[in-house]
Amino acid sequence: LGKDVAEELLSAREALDLKDADYEATVSTKLRLARIVFDRHGDETLTAPDFKAWLEQNADWLKPYALFCHLKQLFGTAEHWQWGLLANPTEETLARLTGDGAPHHRQLLFTYWLQYHLHCQLTAAAKHATAKKVLDLKG
């Protein structure tokens, strides 16, 4: 990860280790650090065959979700009904806004990358829990 990111991670752990969890600060910090990792190492995942296959299998929900995340940030609200014509994009608009040539394509790739890694982590945790007969997670 690099010494700077490792130090920032340790610092964040100390700062966020509170009696009462600060959800917004925690999510903000995690996303900021994830973005640094993505910017430095994301292309390794984006070009991997497993990632490409996962993206293809999940494109029907992932691309609209990634665009939603981008538009939420762009408009400063998750209230999509306030986004004008983008509130309910057509399939054509969705394809254009999530295509490789979109100016915000790198932001979409970050969301794909993040969701892929979350998927991998949950899959590993579910397999471990099942192997230990703690829980049988399906799906």
C-alpha positions in Angstrom: 0.0 0.0 0.0 2.8 2.4 0.7 4.1 3.7 4.0 2.0 6.9 3.7 -1.3 4.9 3.4 -0.3 2.5 6.2 0.4 5.4 8.5 -2.8 7.1 7.5 -4.7 3.9 8.2 -3.2 3.6 11.6 -4.0 7.2 12.4 -7.6 6.8 11.2 -8.0 3.7 13.4 -6.9 5.7 16.4 -9.0 8.7 15.6 -12.1 6.6 14.9 -11.8 4.3 17.8 -14.5 6.0 19.9 -17.0 4.7 22.4 -19.7 5.8 20.1 -19.1 5.1 16.4 -19.0 8.1 14.1 -20.6 6.5 11.1 -20.1 9.4 8.7 -16.5 10.0 9.6 -15.8 6.2 9.3 -17.4 5.9 5.9 -15.7 9.0 4.6 -12.3 7.9 5.8 -12.8 4.4 4.4 -13.9 5.8 1.0 -11.0 8.2 0.9 -8.5 5.5 1.7 -10.1 3.1 -0.8 -9.8 5.8 -3.5 -6.1 6.1 -2.8 -5.6 2.4 -3.1 -7.7 2.3 -6.3 -5.8 5.2 -7.8 -2.5 3.4 -7.1 -3.4 -0.2 -7.7 -6.9 -0.4 -9.2 -5.8 -1.1 -12.7 -4.4 -4.5 -11.5 -8.0 -5.5 -10.6 -9.7 -3.9 -13.5 -7.7 -5.9 -16.0 -8.0 -9.2 -14.1 -10.1 -11.9 -15.8 -12.1 -12.6 -12.6 -13.0 -9.0 -12.3 -14.1 -8.7 -15.9 -16.3 -11.8 -15.6 -17.8 -10.5 -12.3 -18.5 -7.1 -13.9 -20.2 -8.7 -16.9 -22.3 -10.9 -14.6 -23.4 -8.0 -12.4 -23.6 -5.2 -15.0 -27.4 -5.0 -14.9 -27.4 -3.7 -11.3 -23.8 -2.4 -11.0 -23.8 0.1 -13.8 -27.0 1.9 -12.7 -25.8 1.8 -9.1 -22.4 3.3 -10.0 -24.1 6.0 -12.0 -26.5 6.7 -9.1 -23.4 7.1 -6.8 -21.8 9.5 -9.2 -25.0 11.5 -9.7 -25.7 11.6 -5.9 -22.2 13.2 -5.5 -22.7 15.5 -8.5 -26.1 16.8 -7.4 -25.3 16.7 -3.6 -28.4 14.6 -2.9 -29.6 11.0 -3.1 -33.1 12.3 -3.8 -33.0 11.2 -7.5 -36.3 12.8 -8.3 -34.5 16.2 -8.0 -32.1 15.2 -10.9 -34.4 16.4 -13.7 -34.1 14.2 -16.8 -31.5 12.0 -15.1 -34.0 11.0 -12.4 -35.2 8.1 -14.6 -32.6 7.6 -17.4 -33.6 5.6 -20.4 -31.5 2.5 -21.4 -29.8 4.6 -24.1 -28.9 7.4 -21.6 -27.7 4.8 -19.1 -25.5 3.2 -21.8 -24.1 6.6 -22.8 -23.4 7.8 -19.2 -21.8 4.5 -18.2 -19.8 4.0 -21.4 -16.0 4.1 -21.6 -16.0 7.6 -23.1 -18.0 9.2 -20.3 -15.9 12.0 -18.6 -16.7 10.5 -15.2 -15.8 6.9 -16.3 -13.0 6.6 -13.8 -15.4 7.4 -10.9 -17.7 4.6 -12.2 -14.7 2.2 -12.4 -13.9 3.1 -8.7 -17.5 2.0 -7.7 -17.2 -1.2 -9.8 -13.8 -1.9 -8.2 -15.1 -1.2 -4.7 -18.2 -3.4 -5.1 -16.0 -6.2 -6.5 -13.7 -6.1 -3.4 -16.7 -6.0 -1.1 -18.2 -9.0 -2.9 -14.9 -10.9 -2.6 -14.7 -10.1 1.2 -18.2 -11.2 1.9 -17.8 -14.3 -0.2 -14.6 -15.2 1.8 -16.3 -14.4 5.1 -19.4 -16.5 4.2 -17.2 -19.5 3.2 -15.2 -19.2 6.4 -18.4 -19.0 8.5 -19.8 -22.0 6.7 -16.6 -24.0 7.1 -16.6 -23.3 10.9 -20.3 -24.3 11.0 -21.1 -20.8 12.4 -23.5 -19.8 9.7 -24.6 -20.9 6.3 -25.0 -17.9 4.1 -26.5 -18.5 0.7 -26.6 -16.2 -2.2 
